[in-house]
């Protein structure tokens, strides 16, 4: 596809054999210059090629989402669910904003230890939206 060499295989067995025997060679991601390097300074694990940085990033990510650790997040999700229900009862027409606030607040609380009261004024939510806007508007 484009300048990237592409191999088309005729059977599932051929694909299995290649991935099983040479998985390390074929399992990496393509290079994302704009999103993976320029906009993030090469610090986005989701866009990183397989290697030492990716392995460290994945290890940290997994440590935060193991079963025992995820139980720590249950009170956060419970509180934010109650706030969401209250907001939906109070102003059902703004359900999209309420759902966005719920998701953002759970993520920001887990990541930074503070809640999101309003997605329209929260600096972390705003910066994330700006980054996503730049990433998706690049042509």
Secondary structure as GFF3:
##gff-version 3
##sequence-region A 1 139
A	DSSP	alpha_helix	12	26	.	.	.	ID=ss1
A	DSSP	pi_helix	33	38	.	.	.	ID=ss2
A	DSSP	three_ten_helix	45	47	.	.	.	ID=ss3
A	DSSP	alpha_helix	52	64	.	.	.	ID=ss4
A	DSSP	alpha_helix	67	72	.	.	.	ID=ss5
A	DSSP	alpha_helix	74	90	.	.	.	ID=ss6
A	DSSP	three_ten_helix	92	94	.	.	.	ID=ss7
A	DSSP	alpha_helix	95	112	.	.	.	ID=ss8
A	DSSP	alpha_helix	123	137	.	.	.	ID=ss9
###
